[in-house]
Amino acid sequence: MDHFYFVRHGETVWNVENKICGATDIELTQKGHDQAEETGRTILKMGIKADLILTSPLVRASETARHISEITGIPVKVEQRLIEQNFGRYEATPRNGAEFHEAKKDMASRFGGGESMLHLAQRIYNLLDEIKGGDGIYILVAHNGIARIVESYFREMDNEEFSSFGIKNCEVKRYEFKRRY
């Protein structure tokens, strides 16, 4: 297909506390649930048509996807490859920490027991290649780390841009697959 949509999950307690969630399964706040419902209404207002919502198995994303599905009527399927990156020793540490910001630039680092950016890019790029080659239109509901990798699939980014990239909770972003000749 020629395009898809990406939505970051709603607000979590750790978002409020400025902590890195990573692969830790953190619940949505009430505001996060409200954001997800509003996102469903926004998708309807925007006239977005999709065949399927693919969601990370983590509760913050799957609950966001559930709310969107209930409002839009678009079915949901868990996609394991959309699980957030395991940030190893950085999970539950400050999101804006200088050490973590620099560590994200080291593509081969596993953060002391986590998952490297290279491994993450492999699974997300493979998923995007499958979507590109398929017939359906999808909404992917996932995480900020996944958003960073998705963005890097579509445009050149230096290490600083990559490390700094992020989207807001429940932001809806459209991506277009460009034909390469």
N, C-alpha and C positions, 0 to 999 in steps of 0.2 A: 504494500500500500504506500501511498505517497506522503502520509503524515500520521501523527499520533499526538496524544496529549499526555502531559506529565503533571501530576498533582503531588505536592508534598503533604504529608499527614498534618492533622491539626495539632494544636499546642499540647505539650505534655508538662508534667510537673518539673521534669529535669530541664525543659526549655526555659521555664520560668526561673529556675535556680541556676541557669547558665551552665549546666553540666552536659558533657558529651554522653549521649545515649548509646550510640553505636548499636551493637547487637544485643544490648541489655533490653529486655522486654518491659517497656514503661507505658503505663496507661495514659490516655488522654485526660486532660482536665475538663471541667464542664465547658469552659470556653472552647476547648478543642472539639468537643462534640458539636457545639453550636456552630463553629467555623465549618465543620464538615457538612452540616445540614445546609448552611448558607452556600457552600460550594456546589452542592447538588442543585440548588435553585439557580445559581449563576450559570451552571452548565446548561440548564434548560433555557434561561434567558438568552444565552449566547447562541442557541440553536445548534449546539454540538450534538452530533449524532455519532454514536459508537456502538460497536457490536459486543464489546466485552470490556470489563474493568479487570485488569490484572493487578493484583496487590501483593505486597510483601506479606509474609506470614506473621510478622510482629504485630501485636495488638493495636498499637497506635495507628498503623497503616490500615490494617484490616477493618478496624472500627470506622475509620474515615471512609474507606471504600463501601462499607455496609450502608452508612448514612447516604452517601452519594447514590448508591444503587436503589435504596428505598424511595428516594425522591425522583430519580430519573427513569427507573425501570430497567436500567442496563444491568445485565447479570454480572456477577463477580466470580473470579477464579483466582485462587492463591497461586502465585508464581514464586517458587523458592528462590530463584535467582535474584529477585528484587529485595531480599533481606539486606538490611543495612550492613555496612562493613563492620567487622570486629576490630575495634581500635585498641585492643590489648590493654596495656597498662594505662592508656589515656581515658578509658571508659570511666565515667563519673567524675572526671576532672574538669576544670573550667574550659568552656568552649573557646574562649578568647585568649587562652594561654599562649604565650610566645613560643614555648617549646613545642606545643602541639602544632601550631601554625607552620613552623619550620619542618617538623617531622612529616607533614603531609606532602612536602616537596620531594621526599625520598621515596621514589616509586617502588623500590624493592623491599623497603622496611616492613616488617610484620608487627611492629609496635610491641615487641616483647610478648609474643603469643597470639597475636591477632592475624589479620589478613592484609597482605600487601595491596597497594594500589594497582599493581600489575595483575594480580589475581582477580581483583574486583573488576577491572576494565575488561578482562577476558570474558567473564560471565555476562557482564552487561552488554558489551559489544556483540557477543554471540546472540543474545536475546534481541537486540536491535536489528541485527542482520536478518533474523527470522521474521520479525515484524515487517521489515522492508520487503521481504520476499513473499509475504502472505497476502491474503485477500481482505482481511478485516481491518477495521479502524478500532484502535484501542485507547483506553485511558489507563496509564500506569500510575498507581498510587504507591508511593515509596518514601524515601528519606532524602535528606540534604546531601549525604555522601553519594547517593545514587544520582542525584541531580547533577552533581559536579562531574561525574563520569559521563552521563548523558550529554551534558553540554560539551565536553571535550570530544565526543564523537562527531559533533557537528561543526566545530570551529577550532582553529589553532589557538592554543593558549600557552603562555609561558608559565613557568612554575609558580610565580607570584599570583597571576590571574587564577590559576587552577586552585591554589591553596586558599584564596580569598573568596572564591565563587560560592554563592548560596542563593536560595530562594526562600520566600516567606512561607510560613505555615498556611496550607491550603491554597497557595498560589496555583493558578492553572496556566500552564505554558504549552504552546503548540510548537511542534517540531516538524519541519518539512524535509523529506528525503529529496535531495537534489540529484538529478541524473548526472552521472559522470561518464564522459565519453572518452 
